[in-house]
Amino acid sequence: MRIIWSLIVGGVAGWLAGQMMKGGGYGLLANIALGIVGGIIGDLVFGVLGLAATHLLGRIICATVGAVLLIVVVRAVRK
């Protein structure tokens, strides 16, 4: 069940990050991957700041922040 929730949170976070970064998203699978990797990055960033996401909305926010950071880094590297 945890994997299903990770996919759902990842998809939502990836879509939100795509919308926030002036993109239309990258497709369903790429959005899910972006959100999942973003969740890992968000956990690291939030951990350094001493914050923890313990509920669903917190997980989505954490993964979205991580996905946005990932998009920023990827776009900077591509230039």
PDB file of N, CA, C and O in Angstrom:
ATOM      1  N   MET A   1       0.816  -1.190   0.000  1.00  0.00           N
ATOM      2  CA  MET A   1       0.000   0.000   0.000  1.00  0.00           C
ATOM      3  C   MET A   1       0.864   1.260   0.000  1.00  0.00           C
ATOM      4  O   MET A   1       0.490   2.282  -0.576  1.00  0.00           O
ATOM      5  N   ARG A   2       2.016   1.175   0.648  1.00  0.00           N
ATOM      6  CA  ARG A   2       2.915   2.324   0.717  1.00  0.00           C
ATOM      7  C   ARG A   2       3.402   2.731  -0.679  1.00  0.00           C
ATOM      8  O   ARG A   2       3.559   3.919  -0.959  1.00  0.00           O
ATOM      9  N   ILE A   3       3.638   1.761  -1.538  1.00  0.00           N
ATOM     10  CA  ILE A   3       4.098   2.048  -2.897  1.00  0.00           C
ATOM     11  C   ILE A   3       3.018   2.806  -3.667  1.00  0.00           C
ATOM     12  O   ILE A   3       3.319   3.738  -4.413  1.00  0.00           O
ATOM     13  N   ILE A   4       1.780   2.409  -3.487  1.00  0.00           N
ATOM     14  CA  ILE A   4       0.681   3.088  -4.173  1.00  0.00           C
ATOM     15  C   ILE A   4       0.594   4.545  -3.724  1.00  0.00           C
ATOM     16  O   ILE A   4       0.429   5.442  -4.551  1.00  0.00           O
ATOM     17  N   TRP A   5       0.703   4.781  -2.416  1.00  0.00           N
ATOM     18  CA  TRP A   5       0.662   6.160  -1.913  1.00  0.00           C
ATOM     19  C   TRP A   5       1.864   6.955  -2.407  1.00  0.00           C
ATOM     20  O   TRP A   5       1.732   8.143  -2.700  1.00  0.00           O
ATOM     21  N   SER A   6       3.023   6.331  -2.505  1.00  0.00           N
ATOM     22  CA  SER A   6       4.202   7.022  -3.034  1.00  0.00           C
ATOM     23  C   SER A   6       3.982   7.430  -4.486  1.00  0.00           C
ATOM     24  O   SER A   6       4.379   8.523  -4.888  1.00  0.00           O
ATOM     25  N   LEU A   7       3.355   6.567  -5.273  1.00  0.00           N
ATOM     26  CA  LEU A   7       3.053   6.897  -6.664  1.00  0.00           C
ATOM     27  C   LEU A   7       2.045   8.035  -6.764  1.00  0.00           C
ATOM     28  O   LEU A   7       2.186   8.924  -7.604  1.00  0.00           O
ATOM     29  N   ILE A   8       1.038   8.007  -5.916  1.00  0.00           N
ATOM     30  CA  ILE A   8       0.027   9.067  -5.926  1.00  0.00           C
ATOM     31  C   ILE A   8       0.651  10.398  -5.515  1.00  0.00           C
ATOM     32  O   ILE A   8       0.471  11.408  -6.196  1.00  0.00           O
ATOM     33  N   VAL A   9       1.381  10.399  -4.407  1.00  0.00           N
ATOM     34  CA  VAL A   9       2.039  11.627  -3.944  1.00  0.00           C
ATOM     35  C   VAL A   9       3.043  12.098  -4.979  1.00  0.00           C
ATOM     36  O   VAL A   9       3.129  13.294  -5.256  1.00  0.00           O
ATOM     37  N   GLY A  10       3.806  11.174  -5.558  1.00  0.00           N
ATOM     38  CA  GLY A  10       4.781  11.532  -6.582  1.00  0.00           C
ATOM     39  C   GLY A  10       4.137  12.149  -7.805  1.00  0.00           C
ATOM     40  O   GLY A  10       4.644  13.132  -8.345  1.00  0.00           O
ATOM     41  N   GLY A  11       3.033  11.589  -8.246  1.00  0.00           N
ATOM     42  CA  GLY A  11       2.327  12.132  -9.404  1.00  0.00           C
ATOM     43  C   GLY A  11       1.793  13.526  -9.141  1.00  0.00           C
ATOM     44  O   GLY A  11       1.930  14.415  -9.981  1.00  0.00           O
ATOM     45  N   VAL A  12       1.190  13.721  -7.990  1.00  0.00           N
ATOM     46  CA  VAL A  12       0.654  15.041  -7.633  1.00  0.00           C
ATOM     47  C   VAL A  12       1.791  16.048  -7.493  1.00  0.00           C
ATOM     48  O   VAL A  12       1.701  17.162  -8.009  1.00  0.00           O
ATOM     49  N   ALA A  13       2.848  15.667  -6.807  1.00  0.00           N
ATOM     50  CA  ALA A  13       3.978  16.579  -6.599  1.00  0.00           C
ATOM     51  C   ALA A  13       4.664  16.914  -7.920  1.00  0.00           C
ATOM     52  O   ALA A  13       5.021  18.069  -8.148  1.00  0.00           O
ATOM     53  N   GLY A  14       4.851  15.942  -8.779  1.00  0.00           N
ATOM     54  CA  GLY A  14       5.464  16.188 -10.083  1.00  0.00           C
ATOM     55  C   GLY A  14       4.618  17.103 -10.942  1.00  0.00           C
ATOM     56  O   GLY A  14       5.145  17.987 -11.618  1.00  0.00           O
ATOM     57  N   TRP A  15       3.303  16.899 -10.921  1.00  0.00           N
ATOM     58  CA  TRP A  15       2.407  17.773 -11.683  1.00  0.00           C
ATOM     59  C   TRP A  15       2.443  19.190 -11.130  1.00  0.00           C
ATOM     60  O   TRP A  15       2.521  20.152 -11.895  1.00  0.00           O
ATOM     61  N   LEU A  16       2.387  19.329  -9.793  1.00  0.00           N
ATOM     62  CA  LEU A  16       2.435  20.654  -9.170  1.00  0.00           C
ATOM     63  C   LEU A  16       3.743  21.371  -9.502  1.00  0.00           C
ATOM     64  O   LEU A  16       3.741  22.562  -9.814  1.00  0.00           O
ATOM     65  N   ALA A  17       4.847  20.650  -9.435  1.00  0.00           N
ATOM     66  CA  ALA A  17       6.148  21.251  -9.744  1.00  0.00           C
ATOM     67  C   ALA A  17       6.197  21.704 -11.192  1.00  0.00           C
ATOM     68  O   ALA A  17       6.722  22.778 -11.485  1.00  0.00           O
ATOM     69  N   GLY A  18       5.663  20.907 -12.095  1.00  0.00           N
ATOM     70  CA  GLY A  18       5.617  21.281 -13.506  1.00  0.00           C
ATOM     71  C   GLY A  18       4.788  22.532 -13.723  1.00  0.00           C
ATOM     72  O   GLY A  18       5.145  23.377 -14.545  1.00  0.00           O
ATOM     73  N   GLN A  19       3.691  22.662 -13.001  1.00  0.00           N
ATOM     74  CA  GLN A  19       2.844  23.840 -13.112  1.00  0.00           C
ATOM     75  C   GLN A  19       3.528  25.069 -12.519  1.00  0.00           C
ATOM     76  O   GLN A  19       3.437  26.162 -13.078  1.00  0.00           O
ATOM     77  N   MET A  20       4.199  24.897 -11.407  1.00  0.00           N
ATOM     78  CA  MET A  20       4.865  26.009 -10.737  1.00  0.00           C
ATOM     79  C   MET A  20       6.065  26.528 -11.528  1.00  0.00           C
ATOM     80  O   MET A  20       6.400  27.711 -11.463  1.00  0.00           O
ATOM     81  N   MET A  21       6.696  25.642 -12.265  1.00  0.00           N
ATOM     82  CA  MET A  21       7.906  26.020 -12.996  1.00  0.00           C
ATOM     83  C   MET A  21       7.588  26.409 -14.440  1.00  0.00           C
ATOM     84  O   MET A  21       8.456  26.309 -15.307  1.00  0.00           O
ATOM     85  N   LYS A  22       6.379  26.842 -14.704  1.00  0.00           N
ATOM     86  CA  LYS A  22       5.951  27.322 -16.023  1.00  0.00           C
ATOM     87  C   LYS A  22       6.078  26.268 -17.105  1.00  0.00           C
ATOM     88  O   LYS A  22       6.333  26.587 -18.266  1.00  0.00           O
ATOM     89  N   GLY A  23       5.903  25.028 -16.729  1.00  0.00           N
ATOM     90  CA  GLY A  23       5.885  23.950 -17.712  1.00  0.00           C
ATOM     91  C   GLY A  23       4.535  23.270 -17.636  1.00  0.00           C
ATOM     92  O   GLY A  23       3.818  23.432 -16.649  1.00  0.00           O
ATOM     93  N   GLY A  24       4.188  22.538 -18.624  1.00  0.00           N
ATOM     94  CA  GLY A  24       2.918  21.831 -18.611  1.00  0.00           C
ATOM     95  C   GLY A  24       3.044  20.449 -18.025  1.00  0.00           C
ATOM     96  O   GLY A  24       2.121  19.643 -18.146  1.00  0.00           O
ATOM     97  N   GLY A  25       4.146  20.158 -17.402  1.00  0.00           N
ATOM     98  CA  GLY A  25       4.410  18.822 -16.919  1.00  0.00           C
ATOM     99  C   GLY A  25       5.232  18.074 -17.952  1.00  0.00           C
ATOM    100  O   GLY A  25       5.504  18.595 -19.034  1.00  0.00           O
ATOM    101  N   TYR A  26       5.618  16.884 -17.628  1.00  0.00           N
ATOM    102  CA  TYR A  26       6.500  16.112 -18.500  1.00  0.00           C
ATOM    103  C   TYR A  26       5.886  14.783 -18.910  1.00  0.00           C
ATOM    104  O   TYR A  26       6.584  13.913 -19.431  1.00  0.00           O
ATOM    105  N   GLY A  27       4.607  14.618 -18.683  1.00  0.00           N
ATOM    106  CA  GLY A  27       3.950  13.347 -18.951  1.00  0.00           C
ATOM    107  C   GLY A  27       3.754  12.608 -17.640  1.00  0.00           C
ATOM    108  O   GLY A  27       4.434  12.887 -16.652  1.00  0.00           O
ATOM    109  N   LEU A  28       2.836  11.681 -17.633  1.00  0.00           N
ATOM    110  CA  LEU A  28       2.451  11.004 -16.393  1.00  0.00           C
ATOM    111  C   LEU A  28       3.623  10.292 -15.724  1.00  0.00           C
ATOM    112  O   LEU A  28       3.878  10.509 -14.540  1.00  0.00           O
ATOM    113  N   LEU A  29       4.335   9.450 -16.459  1.00  0.00           N
ATOM    114  CA  LEU A  29       5.435   8.686 -15.842  1.00  0.00           C
ATOM    115  C   LEU A  29       6.573   9.581 -15.394  1.00  0.00           C
ATOM    116  O   LEU A  29       7.147   9.370 -14.326  1.00  0.00           O
ATOM    117  N   ALA A  30       6.907  10.587 -16.209  1.00  0.00           N
ATOM    118  CA  ALA A  30       7.980  11.507 -15.822  1.00  0.00           C
ATOM    119  C   ALA A  30       7.567  12.327 -14.605  1.00  0.00           C
ATOM    120  O   ALA A  30       8.395  12.580 -13.729  1.00  0.00           O
ATOM    121  N   ASN A  31       6.302  12.750 -14.529  1.00  0.00           N
ATOM    122  CA  ASN A  31       5.826  13.488 -13.361  1.00  0.00           C
ATOM    123  C   ASN A  31       5.912  12.639 -12.095  1.00  0.00           C
ATOM    124  O   ASN A  31       6.310  13.130 -11.039  1.00  0.00           O
ATOM    125  N   ILE A  32       5.540  11.374 -12.203  1.00  0.00           N
ATOM    126  CA  ILE A  32       5.623  10.485 -11.042  1.00  0.00           C
ATOM    127  C   ILE A  32       7.074  10.318 -10.607  1.00  0.00           C
ATOM    128  O   ILE A  32       7.384  10.411  -9.419  1.00  0.00           O
ATOM    129  N   ALA A  33       7.965  10.070 -11.571  1.00  0.00           N
ATOM    130  CA  ALA A  33       9.392   9.921 -11.248  1.00  0.00           C
ATOM    131  C   ALA A  33       9.943  11.201 -10.639  1.00  0.00           C
ATOM    132  O   ALA A  33      10.676  11.161  -9.651  1.00  0.00           O
ATOM    133  N   LEU A  34       9.588  12.336 -11.231  1.00  0.00           N
ATOM    134  CA  LEU A  34      10.036  13.627 -10.729  1.00  0.00           C
ATOM    135  C   LEU A  34       9.555  13.841  -9.300  1.00  0.00           C
ATOM    136  O   LEU A  34      10.313  14.308  -8.450  1.00  0.00           O
ATOM    137  N   GLY A  35       8.304  13.503  -9.034  1.00  0.00           N
ATOM    138  CA  GLY A  35       7.749  13.654  -7.693  1.00  0.00           C
ATOM    139  C   GLY A  35       8.382  12.724  -6.675  1.00  0.00           C
ATOM    140  O   GLY A  35       8.600  13.116  -5.528  1.00  0.00           O
ATOM    141  N   ILE A  36       8.678  11.496  -7.080  1.00  0.00           N
ATOM    142  CA  ILE A  36       9.302  10.539  -6.155  1.00  0.00           C
ATOM    143  C   ILE A  36      10.723  10.969  -5.823  1.00  0.00           C
ATOM    144  O   ILE A  36      11.117  10.977  -4.657  1.00  0.00           O
ATOM    145  N   VAL A  37      11.494  11.328  -6.851  1.00  0.00           N
ATOM    146  CA  VAL A  37      12.856  11.815  -6.598  1.00  0.00           C
ATOM    147  C   VAL A  37      12.793  13.126  -5.820  1.00  0.00           C
ATOM    148  O   VAL A  37      13.609  13.371  -4.931  1.00  0.00           O
ATOM    149  N   GLY A  38      11.815  13.968  -6.165  1.00  0.00           N
ATOM    150  CA  GLY A  38      11.614  15.205  -5.424  1.00  0.00           C
ATOM    151  C   GLY A  38      11.288  14.951  -3.964  1.00  0.00           C
ATOM    152  O   GLY A  38      11.709  15.711  -3.092  1.00  0.00           O
ATOM    153  N   GLY A  39      10.547  13.898  -3.692  1.00  0.00           N
ATOM    154  CA  GLY A  39      10.247  13.532  -2.307  1.00  0.00           C
ATOM    155  C   GLY A  39      11.500  13.186  -1.526  1.00  0.00           C
ATOM    156  O   GLY A  39      11.627  13.541  -0.355  1.00  0.00           O
ATOM    157  N   ILE A  40      12.415  12.503  -2.167  1.00  0.00           N
ATOM    158  CA  ILE A  40      13.675  12.156  -1.514  1.00  0.00           C
ATOM    159  C   ILE A  40      14.488  13.424  -1.252  1.00  0.00           C
ATOM    160  O   ILE A  40      15.025  13.614  -0.161  1.00  0.00           O
ATOM    161  N   ILE A  41      14.572  14.286  -2.262  1.00  0.00           N
ATOM    162  CA  ILE A  41      15.309  15.543  -2.109  1.00  0.00           C
ATOM    163  C   ILE A  41      14.634  16.415  -1.050  1.00  0.00           C
ATOM    164  O   ILE A  41      15.306  17.006  -0.204  1.00  0.00           O
ATOM    165  N   GLY A  42      13.310  16.491  -1.102  1.00  0.00           N
ATOM    166  CA  GLY A  42      12.567  17.275  -0.113  1.00  0.00           C
ATOM    167  C   GLY A  42      12.785  16.766   1.295  1.00  0.00           C
ATOM    168  O   GLY A  42      12.927  17.561   2.224  1.00  0.00           O
ATOM    169  N   ASP A  43      12.814  15.444   1.475  1.00  0.00           N
ATOM    170  CA  ASP A  43      13.088  14.869   2.801  1.00  0.00           C
ATOM    171  C   ASP A  43      14.454  15.301   3.310  1.00  0.00           C
ATOM    172  O   ASP A  43      14.610  15.630   4.486  1.00  0.00           O
ATOM    173  N   LEU A  44      15.446  15.299   2.420  1.00  0.00           N
ATOM    174  CA  LEU A  44      16.791  15.719   2.814  1.00  0.00           C
ATOM    175  C   LEU A  44      16.814  17.186   3.207  1.00  0.00           C
ATOM    176  O   LEU A  44      17.371  17.548   4.243  1.00  0.00           O
ATOM    177  N   VAL A  45      16.208  18.036   2.376  1.00  0.00           N
ATOM    178  CA  VAL A  45      16.191  19.477   2.653  1.00  0.00           C
ATOM    179  C   VAL A  45      15.420  19.774   3.932  1.00  0.00           C
ATOM    180  O   VAL A  45      15.889  20.527   4.786  1.00  0.00           O
ATOM    181  N   PHE A  46      14.243  19.183   4.062  1.00  0.00           N
ATOM    182  CA  PHE A  46      13.445  19.424   5.261  1.00  0.00           C
ATOM    183  C   PHE A  46      14.143  18.881   6.501  1.00  0.00           C
ATOM    184  O   PHE A  46      14.044  19.480   7.572  1.00  0.00           O
ATOM    185  N   GLY A  47      14.850  17.751   6.378  1.00  0.00           N
ATOM    186  CA  GLY A  47      15.603  17.190   7.498  1.00  0.00           C
ATOM    187  C   GLY A  47      16.709  18.114   7.960  1.00  0.00           C
ATOM    188  O   GLY A  47      16.924  18.275   9.162  1.00  0.00           O
ATOM    189  N   VAL A  48      17.411  18.719   7.023  1.00  0.00           N
ATOM    190  CA  VAL A  48      18.468  19.669   7.366  1.00  0.00           C
ATOM    191  C   VAL A  48      17.890  20.878   8.099  1.00  0.00           C
ATOM    192  O   VAL A  48      18.515  21.433   9.002  1.00  0.00           O
ATOM    193  N   LEU A  49      16.680  21.276   7.689  1.00  0.00           N
ATOM    194  CA  LEU A  49      16.022  22.415   8.322  1.00  0.00           C
ATOM    195  C   LEU A  49      15.336  22.045   9.637  1.00  0.00           C
ATOM    196  O   LEU A  49      14.823  22.920  10.335  1.00  0.00           O
ATOM    197  N   GLY A  50      15.323  20.768   9.977  1.00  0.00           N
ATOM    198  CA  GLY A  50      14.699  20.317  11.212  1.00  0.00           C
ATOM    199  C   GLY A  50      13.184  20.177  11.117  1.00  0.00           C
ATOM    200  O   GLY A  50      12.491  20.191  12.134  1.00  0.00           O
ATOM    201  N   LEU A  51      12.676  20.042   9.902  1.00  0.00           N
ATOM    202  CA  LEU A  51      11.238  19.886   9.691  1.00  0.00           C
ATOM    203  C   LEU A  51      10.933  18.450   9.284  1.00  0.00           C
ATOM    204  O   LEU A  51      11.786  17.755   8.732  1.00  0.00           O
ATOM    205  N   ALA A  52       9.717  18.019   9.562  1.00  0.00           N
ATOM    206  CA  ALA A  52       9.311  16.665   9.177  1.00  0.00           C
ATOM    207  C   ALA A  52       7.898  16.694   8.622  1.00  0.00           C
ATOM    208  O   ALA A  52       7.017  17.350   9.178  1.00  0.00           O
ATOM    209  N   ALA A  53       7.688  15.985   7.530  1.00  0.00           N
ATOM    210  CA  ALA A  53       6.357  15.863   6.929  1.00  0.00           C
ATOM    211  C   ALA A  53       5.752  14.550   7.417  1.00  0.00           C
ATOM    212  O   ALA A  53       6.230  13.469   7.071  1.00  0.00           O
ATOM    213  N   THR A  54       4.705  14.652   8.217  1.00  0.00           N
ATOM    214  CA  THR A  54       4.146  13.447   8.822  1.00  0.00           C
ATOM    215  C   THR A  54       2.772  13.063   8.283  1.00  0.00           C
ATOM    216  O   THR A  54       2.317  11.945   8.524  1.00  0.00           O
ATOM    217  N   HIS A  55       2.111  13.941   7.575  1.00  0.00           N
ATOM    218  CA  HIS A  55       0.786  13.614   7.047  1.00  0.00           C
ATOM    219  C   HIS A  55       0.792  13.806   5.532  1.00  0.00           C
ATOM    220  O   HIS A  55       1.785  14.262   4.965  1.00  0.00           O
ATOM    221  N   LEU A  56      -0.303  13.462   4.887  1.00  0.00           N
ATOM    222  CA  LEU A  56      -0.368  13.440   3.428  1.00  0.00           C
ATOM    223  C   LEU A  56      -0.067  14.799   2.810  1.00  0.00           C
ATOM    224  O   LEU A  56       0.733  14.885   1.878  1.00  0.00           O
ATOM    225  N   LEU A  57      -0.684  15.849   3.306  1.00  0.00           N
ATOM    226  CA  LEU A  57      -0.449  17.180   2.748  1.00  0.00           C
ATOM    227  C   LEU A  57       1.017  17.591   2.934  1.00  0.00           C
ATOM    228  O   LEU A  57       1.617  18.186   2.039  1.00  0.00           O
ATOM    229  N   GLY A  58       1.573  17.281   4.068  1.00  0.00           N
ATOM    230  CA  GLY A  58       2.986  17.569   4.319  1.00  0.00           C
ATOM    231  C   GLY A  58       3.895  16.817   3.369  1.00  0.00           C
ATOM    232  O   GLY A  58       4.891  17.368   2.901  1.00  0.00           O
ATOM    233  N   ARG A  59       3.574  15.582   3.079  1.00  0.00           N
ATOM    234  CA  ARG A  59       4.363  14.786   2.132  1.00  0.00           C
ATOM    235  C   ARG A  59       4.293  15.375   0.724  1.00  0.00           C
ATOM    236  O   ARG A  59       5.294  15.420   0.009  1.00  0.00           O
ATOM    237  N   ILE A  60       3.098  15.824   0.334  1.00  0.00           N
ATOM    238  CA  ILE A  60       2.939  16.425  -0.990  1.00  0.00           C
ATOM    239  C   ILE A  60       3.740  17.720  -1.081  1.00  0.00           C
ATOM    240  O   ILE A  60       4.408  17.968  -2.084  1.00  0.00           O
ATOM    241  N   ILE A  61       3.675  18.541  -0.043  1.00  0.00           N
ATOM    242  CA  ILE A  61       4.442  19.799  -0.028  1.00  0.00           C
ATOM    243  C   ILE A  61       5.930  19.504  -0.074  1.00  0.00           C
ATOM    244  O   ILE A  61       6.662  20.131  -0.840  1.00  0.00           O
ATOM    245  N   CYS A  62       6.382  18.570   0.726  1.00  0.00           N
ATOM    246  CA  CYS A  62       7.788  18.195   0.768  1.00  0.00           C
ATOM    247  C   CYS A  62       8.266  17.694  -0.596  1.00  0.00           C
ATOM    248  O   CYS A  62       9.316  18.117  -1.080  1.00  0.00           O
ATOM    249  N   ALA A  63       7.510  16.808  -1.207  1.00  0.00           N
ATOM    250  CA  ALA A  63       7.883  16.264  -2.515  1.00  0.00           C
ATOM    251  C   ALA A  63       7.834  17.334  -3.595  1.00  0.00           C
ATOM    252  O   ALA A  63       8.658  17.322  -4.509  1.00  0.00           O
ATOM    253  N   THR A  64       6.886  18.255  -3.507  1.00  0.00           N
ATOM    254  CA  THR A  64       6.787  19.330  -4.490  1.00  0.00           C
ATOM    255  C   THR A  64       7.988  20.262  -4.388  1.00  0.00           C
ATOM    256  O   THR A  64       8.560  20.649  -5.407  1.00  0.00           O
ATOM    257  N   VAL A  65       8.371  20.621  -3.177  1.00  0.00           N
ATOM    258  CA  VAL A  65       9.550  21.472  -2.988  1.00  0.00           C
ATOM    259  C   VAL A  65      10.790  20.777  -3.554  1.00  0.00           C
ATOM    260  O   VAL A  65      11.593  21.404  -4.245  1.00  0.00           O
ATOM    261  N   GLY A  66      10.942  19.508  -3.268  1.00  0.00           N
ATOM    262  CA  GLY A  66      12.073  18.749  -3.799  1.00  0.00           C
ATOM    263  C   GLY A  66      12.048  18.662  -5.320  1.00  0.00           C
ATOM    264  O   GLY A  66      13.090  18.776  -5.966  1.00  0.00           O
ATOM    265  N   ALA A  67      10.871  18.461  -5.892  1.00  0.00           N
ATOM    266  CA  ALA A  67      10.743  18.377  -7.355  1.00  0.00           C
ATOM    267  C   ALA A  67      11.062  19.716  -8.009  1.00  0.00           C
ATOM    268  O   ALA A  67      11.693  19.751  -9.065  1.00  0.00           O
ATOM    269  N   VAL A  68      10.635  20.815  -7.398  1.00  0.00           N
ATOM    270  CA  VAL A  68      10.955  22.147  -7.922  1.00  0.00           C
ATOM    271  C   VAL A  68      12.469  22.356  -7.888  1.00  0.00           C
ATOM    272  O   VAL A  68      13.054  22.841  -8.858  1.00  0.00           O
ATOM    273  N   LEU A  69      13.094  21.995  -6.785  1.00  0.00           N
ATOM    274  CA  LEU A  69      14.552  22.111  -6.701  1.00  0.00           C
ATOM    275  C   LEU A  69      15.236  21.266  -7.768  1.00  0.00           C
ATOM    276  O   LEU A  69      16.222  21.698  -8.365  1.00  0.00           O
ATOM    277  N   LEU A  70      14.724  20.079  -8.006  1.00  0.00           N
ATOM    278  CA  LEU A  70      15.280  19.199  -9.032  1.00  0.00           C
ATOM    279  C   LEU A  70      15.139  19.828 -10.418  1.00  0.00           C
ATOM    280  O   LEU A  70      16.076  19.779 -11.214  1.00  0.00           O
ATOM    281  N   ILE A  71      13.990  20.413 -10.713  1.00  0.00           N
ATOM    282  CA  ILE A  71      13.786  21.069 -12.005  1.00  0.00           C
ATOM    283  C   ILE A  71      14.762  22.232 -12.173  1.00  0.00           C
ATOM    284  O   ILE A  71      15.342  22.407 -13.244  1.00  0.00           O
ATOM    285  N   VAL A  72      14.944  23.019 -11.124  1.00  0.00           N
ATOM    286  CA  VAL A  72      15.875  24.154 -11.179  1.00  0.00           C
ATOM    287  C   VAL A  72      17.282  23.670 -11.495  1.00  0.00           C
ATOM    288  O   VAL A  72      17.963  24.250 -12.341  1.00  0.00           O
ATOM    289  N   VAL A  73      17.718  22.623 -10.830  1.00  0.00           N
ATOM    290  CA  VAL A  73      19.068  22.101 -11.056  1.00  0.00           C
ATOM    291  C   VAL A  73      19.207  21.548 -12.472  1.00  0.00           C
ATOM    292  O   VAL A  73      20.204  21.814 -13.142  1.00  0.00           O
ATOM    293  N   VAL A  74      18.222  20.785 -12.932  1.00  0.00           N
ATOM    294  CA  VAL A  74      18.281  20.208 -14.278  1.00  0.00           C
ATOM    295  C   VAL A  74      18.313  21.303 -15.336  1.00  0.00           C
ATOM    296  O   VAL A  74      19.080  21.222 -16.295  1.00  0.00           O
ATOM    297  N   ARG A  75      17.486  22.319 -15.166  1.00  0.00           N
ATOM    298  CA  ARG A  75      17.485  23.424 -16.129  1.00  0.00           C
ATOM    299  C   ARG A  75      18.802  24.192 -16.116  1.00  0.00           C
ATOM    300  O   ARG A  75      19.261  24.646 -17.164  1.00  0.00           O
ATOM    301  N   ALA A  76      19.415  24.343 -14.945  1.00  0.00           N
ATOM    302  CA  ALA A  76      20.702  25.048 -14.857  1.00  0.00           C
ATOM    303  C   ALA A  76      21.806  24.242 -15.523  1.00  0.00           C
ATOM    304  O   ALA A  76      22.691  24.811 -16.162  1.00  0.00           O
ATOM    305  N   VAL A  77      21.763  22.932 -15.382  1.00  0.00           N
ATOM    306  CA  VAL A  77      22.790  22.069 -15.969  1.00  0.00           C
ATOM    307  C   VAL A  77      22.645  22.035 -17.492  1.00  0.00           C
ATOM    308  O   VAL A  77      23.647  21.987 -18.205  1.00  0.00           O
ATOM    309  N   ARG A  78      21.425  22.058 -17.987  1.00  0.00           N
ATOM    310  CA  ARG A  78      21.180  22.000 -19.426  1.00  0.00           C
ATOM    311  C   ARG A  78      21.653  23.251 -20.161  1.00  0.00           C
ATOM    312  O   ARG A  78      21.951  23.185 -21.354  1.00  0.00           O
ATOM    313  N   LYS A  79      21.726  24.380 -19.474  1.00  0.00           N
ATOM    314  CA  LYS A  79      22.131  25.641 -20.132  1.00  0.00           C
ATOM    315  C   LYS A  79      23.591  25.726 -20.336  1.00  0.00           C
ATOM    316  O   LYS A  79      24.082  26.719 -20.873  1.00  0.00           O
TER     317      LYS A  79
END
